């Protein structure tokens, strides 16, 4: 007898069932608010921790305004009439053995509270969930939901089991407390068979590492009988997360290895050799080594895919320029994609300055063998844009620098051979691929980042790229001294501006960095503010515990602090006696390109030695005479961003000074960040500390930090060994089966985990 087509159930289809259909709409609605819509979503909603029935929560850790689930023992419960407002109130006290927490229930009639009074018997232990408030100096939960251990079970046997096994504590909400989530999970999980839960981990990989299958792992983490069981489940699921990601990275790496590119070998006596002969400084050993790597890969018939990371001021631009010149010598063109107009213009100036008459192709005074550096930005005048478009299309410009304007349909290249992406995290897959599609064959790709990337992050996010690192600082740089200045110490703040004056009097320049442009801009409650160049004005990406971030005065927290802005600070500095007679300029994203260029030129020349700016100066801006930087509201910036900002000073022979003006109470994450920055200038050490301090967030998502993460159990700060092992296994599997045709469950898991923005971010590499 044949089976109707519509009766064939796709493996894993039950994981796609809507929770409303399985649990009922009433039970599913609160779960939907947690982002859980299907049975698969719910089963991947893992417990955040496990509680032993006899282990009580430390009530001293409760914070006002926080939604909590605590394990505590009932001390007392009393009901009384409320004479002033009518009705009745039940007040219960629970304890952790040292501190108490009050529970308050209100009702119109005393009888309505009897059920709570009968259940909240002294000596019983339960889980209580609600929002912590403060009433007359006492922590309390008002109308909390709760479940009593060994009481709220279906029968005596179930109660005995319940009081002897770990209790999963889930990320929950008031409408969906942890025990209701647990019941829903059991309703969904118990009927499933192995066939209903396709396993993305190939059996040979599971066997090699003695990992349980997926159905068992889900049972281990959701319904453990002991600690060993949930740890076994977590180990398996953590490895799976790493393996699925590494399998896709390995697959992309394999695809690139089979693509063809135009070889761009070194041409003796060409622009590159002439450039090297004229260099006024000696390349560092690291620059020479990385340069040799790039030269060899550019000469190959397959597209180079390389990430170049380096310490602030390590000379990445020179390395990238040498690679571009090799491509130009071989008859091709190079495009440098920068995220902001300020940075694009700075790159163009820097390249022309380094090349001298080698960048004056076709012009009077140009070298016999030379090229041009064209600049394309969105706000260019029509005449300049027309000329640069023609230079790019005709091939006269061997190097074309630009912002998103390079992606326009009317931008064409004669023979695009190399794409260099600066600050890659600012670009998406469509933007990068649009530029690469302008080449007849897949061009070589060089991705640059000025933020040192810890090894685990590089393996997790950039696993399909070869990585080159510049850690050596060129000779002649004197380094930067960093100090933290308490914003509420008037004497220290005044001394800050006197130090700026001293630097100016010695012939130096000083940046003053503010988090926003205008006093009326978005206040501190916003997670990010960007200027018109797309540069971050406010990086609240790591300070989860900042005392003033998102504080709610109605909940007892301090009011949001008002951030300093470019326009008000510039006016203030012009009026300060310590800076009398010193010209103060401004730089921000609302200025026109000509205004920005003029502001930077005046600053570099010394006509305006103090520049008040947003973070548009964070990367790329190179003024060797800049010796001082003051960062206002420094506690509101991320550690890596502060390190990048600091890298703008001390780039010449004179020592640099960085003063971080901040309000960061001791013991807060912000204070830790600032103290770490003052103690070390090692960007790789700072990047590792930064990753450890921040909410890890979604390392695959567009945001580098946030509440939601596709990596639910895997932690790049902790699981380097797991990631490395998964990487090796995934590469071995892909070497045998490049498109994973034999592993449909793995292919489907890749599609699920890397959907939408996560796949886009992965493609940004």
N, C-alpha and C positions, 0 to 999 in steps of 0.2 A: 504494500500500500504506500503510495507516494505521500510525502508531507507537503502541505501547501507552503508556498514561498513565504507568506506572512507569518507562518508558525515557526520559522527558523529564527532563533534568538542569537544575535551577535554576542560573542564572548565579551563579557564586561558590560553588557547592556544594562544589567541591574544597577550598576554604579551610576548610571545616568538617569535613573528614575527620580522624578520630582518628589521631594519630601512631603509635599502636600498630599500626594497620592498614597504614599506609604504610611505616613503618620497621621494624616488628617490636617486640614488647613489650620485648625486652631493651634495644634502643636507646632506646625511648621512655620507659622508667621513670626514668632520671636527668633527662630533660628535664621530666617532670611535676613533679619536685621544684623546678624553676625556674619553675613556673607555666605551662609550655608543654604544651598538650594537643592542639591541632589544628595543621594545616598553616599556617593563618592566624596562630596564635600564634607559631609558629616564624619565619615570614617577617617578622613585626613585631618580632622580637627582634634589634634592630639592633646592629652592632658598636659598642663604646664608643670605640674608637680604631683606628688603622691603624699597623702597624709596617712599616718598610722593612727588607728582609732584611739590608742592610748597617748598619743603625742599631741599636746595642745599648742595652739598658735601663740607666739609671743605678741601679746596685745600692745606692748610698748612701741611696736613698729607701725601702728595704725596712723594714717594721715587724714586730717579733716578734708572732706570732699572726695575721698577715694572710695570706689566701689570695691568691697572686699568680701571674701569668704573666709571665715575663721572657724577653727575647731576650738571649742571651749566647753567648760563644765558648768551646769546650772547651779547657782548658789541659792537663789530665792526668786519667788514670783508672787506679787501681791496685786490685788485689784482694789481700787478705791473710787468713790464718786468724786466728780469735779464740780464743786459748788459754784465756782465763778462763771464757768462757761457751759455747764450742763454736761450730761453724759458721763462716761466712765473711762478709766485709764488703767491699764495693766503695766506695771513696772517690774521687769525682771533683771537680775544681775547674773552675768556669767563671768567666769574667771579662767585664767591660764595657770592659776596657782599662786601668782604674785600680784597681778594687776587685774582690775575689773573692767568690764564693758557693760553698759546699761542698754536694755532693750525696752522700747516703749511702744505700746499699742493703744489706740483710741477707738471708742465705739459709742454709739448713742445710748446703748443699754448695757448694763453690767453683764447680762446673760450672754451677750455676743462674745464676751471675752473668756467665757468659761472653758471653751475648748483649749485655749492657750494655757490657762491656769492648770488644767488637768494634765497637759502634756509636759509643761516645763517644771517637772518635779526635781527638786534639789538632788544633786548627785548624778543626774543623767548628762551624757555627753552628746553634743550635736554640732552640726555645721550651720552657721548663721551667716546670712548674706544680706548686704544692704550698703547704703552710702553712709560713711562715717560723718557725724556732725558733733558739734561741741555745745553742751548746755550747762552753763554755770560751772565751767571748768572740768566737766566730765565728758568722756567720749561716749557716744551713744549711737545706736541704730534705731531708726523709727520705722515701725511696721516691717521688720526684716522677714524675709522668707527663711525657713529653716527646716532641717531634717535631723531627727534624733537617731543616733547610731543604735542599732539593734531594736529599735521601736518601730520605725517606719518600714518594716519588711513585710513581705507577703505572708510568711509563716515562721514558726519557731526555728525550723531548719535553716531558712534563709537568713534569719537574724543571727544565728550562730556563725554562719559563713561570713556575714557582713562585718561582724566585730573582730574577725581574725585576719582579714585581708587588707592590703593597701587600698586606700580610697582615692580614685582619680579626681584631681581638682582641675577643671577645665577653664579656659578663658570664657567668661560668662557675662551675663548682664542681669539687670533686675528682672526682666521678663523671662529670661532663660537661665535660671540658676544652675550651678554645676550638676546637682543631682538629677535635674530634669534632662539635662543634656546626656547624662550617663544612661538614663532610662531609654531615651530616644536612640542612642547608639546601640544599646542591647537589642532594641526592637528591630533595628536595621541589620545588625551584624549576625545575630544568632541563626537566622534562616539561610545565610549564604553558604554556598559550597565553594570548593576550590575552583570549580569551573566558572563560578560567577565573578571571581577575582583574578583576572589574568595577571601573571607576575612579570613585571618588566625586567627583573633580574634573570638572565639566562641560568639554567640549572647548573651548567659547569662552573659558572662564577659563584653561585651559592655554595656548591659543594666545596670549591677551593677554600672558601672562607668559613665554612660550617655555619651558614646563615639559614634561618628558617624561611619557609615560603611566605608569601604576602598574607594569605589568609591567617596563618598562625601568628604572624607579627602583629596584625591588627588586633587579634584576640589578646596577645601578650600585653599590649599597651593599654587597651581599653578594659580588659577584665582579668587583671593579674591576680594570682593567688599568693604571690610573694614578690619580694623585691627583685629576685633573680630573674623572674619572668618578664617584668616590664623593662628591665635593663636589656635583656636579650632582644626584645621587640624593638626597642629604640636603636640598638646597635645595627640591626638589620635595616631599619627604615632610614637611618642616617647614611648608611652606605649607599642605599638606593638613590637618595637625593643626589649624592656626589656622582654616582655612576651614570644616571640619566643625563645630567649636564655634561659630563666628560664625554659620553658617547656622542652627543651632538657636536661638541667641539672637535672631536676626532673625525667625525664624518665630514665636517666642513673643511678641516685641514686636508683630508684625503681628496676632496673635490678640487681644492686649489692646486694640489700637487699634480693633478691630471690636466689642468688648464694650460694653455700655451700663451706665452708672452713674447714680445720682441726682445731679443737679447740686446743689452746696452753695455757692451764691453768698454773698458778703458781705452782711450785713444791717446797714444803718446804725443806729447807736444801740443795737446789741446788746451782748452780753457782751464781744465782742472790743474794741469801741470803749471800753467802760467800763474794761476791763483796761488798754488802752493809756494811757488818761488817768491811771490810778493808778500806772503804773510808776514806781518811785523812781529809775530810771536811764534813760539814753538808749540805745536800741538801736544797735548798731554798723551801719556801712554794709552789711556782709555780711549781718547779720540782717535788715535791711530788704529787701535785694535778694532773698534766698532766700524771705523771707516773701511777697513779691509773686509769685514763681514759684509757690509752693504755693497761694496764694489764687486765681490764675488757673486752675490745673489743677483745683482743687476745684470751681470754678464750671462746669467743663466737663461734657459728657454722657458722657464716656468715663473709665474709672477712671485716676486718677493712679497712676503707678508710679515712685516716686522714691527714690533713695538719698541720705541726708543724712549726710555725713561732716564731721568737724571736728576742729580742734586741741583738745587737752585744755583744758577751761575756756572754750571758744569760745561757749557759750551755746546749744547745740542744744536743751536742754529748753524754753527760752522760745520758740524758733521752733516746736517741735512743739506746745506749748500753744496758741499763737496759731492754728495750723491746726485744732486740736481745737475751739477756741471758735468758729471760723467754721462748722464742721460743726454744732455744738450750736445756734448761732443759726439755722441753716437747718432745724432740726427733727430733726436726726440725733443719733447718739451716736458716741463715739470709744472704742476699746479700746486700751489700752497694754499690750503683752505684754513682760514682763521675765523674765530667765532665773533669778533667785534671789529668795527671799523678802526678803532684806535689801535688794536693789535695788528690788523692787516697793514695799516699805514706804517706802523713801526717796523714791521717785518720788511716792507718794501724799502724803507729808508736804510735799514741795517744792511740788507743785501746789496743795495747800490753802493753804500759806503765801503763795504768789504771788497766789492768787485772793482770799484773805481772805474777806469776807462774800459774795463772788460764788459761793463754794463751799458756802454754807449754805442752799441752797434748801429752803424748808419749815420751817426751824428759826427759833426766836426769835433775832432779831438778824441774820438773813439779809437780803441786799439785795432790793429789790423784784423785780428781774429777776436771778435766780440759778439755779444748778444744784447738783448734788452730785458729789463725787468718791468713788466706791465702791472698796473694796479687796477682792480675792478671792485668798486663798492656801489651800494645802492644809491648813494646820495651824490655821486659824481656829476659834474656838469656834462651837458650833452656832447660838447666838443671833445673833452678829455676821454669820455666813455667811448665815443666813436673811434678815436685814435687807438685806444687800448684794445678794443674789440678787433680792429683790423690787424694790430700787431700779433694778437693771439691766433687769429684765423690764418694769417699768412705765414706764421712761423718765425717772424722777425723777433718776437719775444720768446726767448727760450724758457723764461721763467715767468709765470703769471701768478700773481698774489691776489687773493680776494676773499670776500666774505661770502654769504649766501648768494650774492650777485653772480658768482661763478656758475651757479646752478641754472641760471636762466637759459631758456631755449635758444636765444640769439647768441650765446657764447659758444664759439666753436674753436677747435684747435686743429692745427695742421697735422700733428702727430703726438698725441699725449702719451708719454711713456712712463711717467711717475706721478702719483698723487701723494702729497704729504698733507696729513691732517694734523693740525695743531690743536691741542686741548680737545681730544676726540670726544670727551663726554658731553660736549655741547652739540653734537651732531647726531642725527638719526640715520637709520638705514636707507631711507629713501633719498636723503640728501647726498650721502656718500656715494650710493650707487648711481645717482643721476650724474654725478661728476665723472665717475669711472666709465659710464656708458658713452662718454664723449670720445673714447678711444676706439680705434678700429679693432684692437685686440686687448684683452685684459691687461691693464697697466700694472706696474709694480706699485706696492702700497707701503708707505712708511707712516706709522702713527706715532705722534710725539705727545708725551705728557710731562708737565713740569711738576706733577705731584708724585713723589716716589710711591710705588705700589708694593705693599708687603707680598712676600712670595705666595702666601696662600690665596690672596686676592688675585694675583696674576694667574695662578693655576685655575682659579674658579671662573674668572671672567674673560681672561685673555688666553685661554688654553690653546686656541688654534693659531696663535701668533708666536713666532720666535721672538724672544725678548733680549734686548741689549740694554746694558746699564752703564751710565756714566756717573761715577761716584767721586772722581777726582776733581778738585777745583783748580782752574788754571793759575799759574804762578802770578804773583803781583797783587793778589787780592788780600786785603788786611782783615777780613772778617767783620762780624757785627756783634756788638755787646747789647744785650737785651735786659731791660728792667721793667718791673710792674709798678705802676703809679696808682695808689688808691685815689679814686675819683673824689672821695669826700675829704681828702686831706688838702686843704687850700694851699698850704705852704709848698707841698710837693708839686701840685699842679702849677703854681707860679714858677717854681724852679724849672719845670718842664719847658716853659716858654723862654726862660732865660737861656737854657741849654740850646734851644733852637737858634736864638740870637747869636750865641757863641759860635755855632757851626757856620752860620751865614757870614759872620765877621771873618772867619778863617777861609772864606771862599767856597764854602759848601752850599748845598741845596737841601731843603727839607720838605718832605711830603707830610701832609696832615690828612689822615684817612677818616672819613665819616661813613656811617651806614646808610644814609639817605641823602637826597638832594635838597629837599625843601622841608621846613618845619611842618608843613601841612600834609606831607606824605604819609603813607600807611604807618601806623604806630607799631609797637613791638609785638602785638598779638599776631601779626602775619608771620607765617613760617618763612616766606622768602619775598624779598622785594628785588625787582630787576630794573636796571636803567634801560634806556632805549637802545643801547648797544647789546642788550641781552646779558650783561654782566651782573653777577650777584651783587646786590647792595647789602643784603643781610643774610648771613648764613647761620641759621638756627638749627643746623643739621646734626649737632652732636650734644647739645646741652639739654638733655632730657630733664635734668634736675635743677635747672636754673631757677632761682627763687622767684624771679619776676616774669617768667615766660608763661603767658596764658593765665596768670593769677587772677582769681575772681574775688574782688573785695567782699562780695556777699557771702563767701565761704571762709572768710577770715584771712585771706592772703593779702599781701601788699598790692597796691595798685600798680599797673604796668608802668615801667620807667620810660620816660620820654627820651628818645634817641637824639643825639646831636646831628645836625645836618650841614651840608656844604655851605649853603648860602648864609646861614646864621653864624657859623663858625668863622667864615672868611671875614664877615663884618666885625665880629668880636676881636679877631686877631689884629685887624687894621687899627683898632682903638686901644690895643694893649700897649702900655708904656714900654714893656720889655721889647716890643717889636717896632718901636717908633722909627719911622723912616725906611722900614723894610717893605718892599712891594709884595703883596699877597695876591696870588692868582687863584683861579677856580678851574676845575675840570670835571665834567660829568656828562652823562648820556643825552641830555637835552640840548647840548651845544651842537652846532653844525660841524661838519668835518673840518672846515677851514678854521673855525674857532678853536677846535681841539688841537689842530696842528699848530696854530699860533700860540696857544697856551703852553704846549710842550716845548716849542722852540724858545719861547721867552724864559721858561724854566731852565732849559739846558744851557742857554747862553748866560744865565745869571741876571738878566734884566728883571726877572720876577723870581727871586730865590726861594720863596715859600709857596707851595702849591697845595691848596685844599681840594681833595679829590674823593670821589667814590672809589670802589674797587676796580674801576676800569684800568687802573695801573697794575693790577694783580700780576699779570704775566706779560712778558715781552718788552715792556717799557725799559729802556736802557739808557740811563743818564749817569755816566761814571762819576760825575761831580756830586751826585746825591749822597750825602753822608748821614742824614738824620730822617727818622720817620716817627711820627706820633700817631698812634691808632686810638681814636676815641671810641668808647663803648666796646673795648676789645673783648670783653667777656661774652659779647654777642656774636662773635665770629668763631668759625671752626678752626681747629688746630692747624690743619694743612693749609687753610686759606691764610692764616696769620703767617705761617712760614713762607708762603709765596709772596705775601706783601713785604715781609722783612727782606726778601731777596732782592728788592729794588734798590737797597742802599748798600754801601760798602763794595760797589762793583769796580771801583778804581783803586788807586794806591793808598787813599786815606781810609782809616778805619770807620766803620759805620756804627750808628747808635739807633736803637729801636726802643721807644718808650710806649708801653701798653697802659693806657689810662682806663681803669676798669672798676666796676663795683662787683666784686666777687667774694662773698663771705667765705671764710676758711672752711675747707671740707667739702665745698660744692664741686661738681665736675668742672665748672668754669675756672675755679681757682686752681684745680689740678692741671688743667690745660695750660694756663698762663705760667704756672711755676715750671712746668715741663719745658715750655718754649724758652723760658729764661735760662734754663740749665743746659740745654743742648742745641746745637745747630745741625745735628745729624738728621737729615730729612727722612731717612729710612727708619730710624728709631722713632721719630715723631709720628710717622705714618702708622707704625705698629701701635703706638700709644693711642693715637686718634681712633683707630679701629676698635681698640679695647674699650675706650670710653664711650663711644657713640652707641646709640641704639643701632644694632647692626643693620636693621632694616632689610630692604630687598636689594641684595647686591646684583640682582639681575634686572631690577626695575629702573625706570627713568630716574627716580629719586634715589639718592645714595643713602638715605636713611628714611625710616618711617615705620608705621605700626605694622603694616602688612609685609610679609616676606614669603617668597616662594620657597625659601629654605627654612623649613619649619623646625627641624631638629639639627641640621648641620650648621656648625658655626666655624666660619673661616678663621677665627681667632684661636680656636681650640683644636680643630680636627684636621690639621695639616697632614698627618699620616694617613687618615682616611681618604682625603682628597688625592694624595699622591698614589695610593694603591688603586683607587677607582680609575684614575687617569691611565695607569699602566694597563689595567684590565680592559678598559674601553678601547685603547689604541690597538691592543692585540685582537680584540673582537672585530673592530672595523677593518683591520688589515686583512682579515679572512673574509669579511662580508661588508664591503664599503657602504652599501646603502641599507644594511640591516634587513635585507629581504627575509631572512630566516627568523627574524625576531619581531613579529608584528606587535606584541605587547610592549616591547621597548619603544618601537616607533610611535605608538599611540601615547605612551607616557611622555615622550619628548614633545609631541604636539600639545599635550595638556600643560606640561610644566613651562614650556617656553612660548606660550600663546601671547599674542598682543604685545604690550609694551616690553615684556621680558625678552621676547625674541628680537624686538627692535633694538633693545640695548645690547644684546649679544652681537647683533649685526653691526653695531657701532665700532666694533673692533676691526 
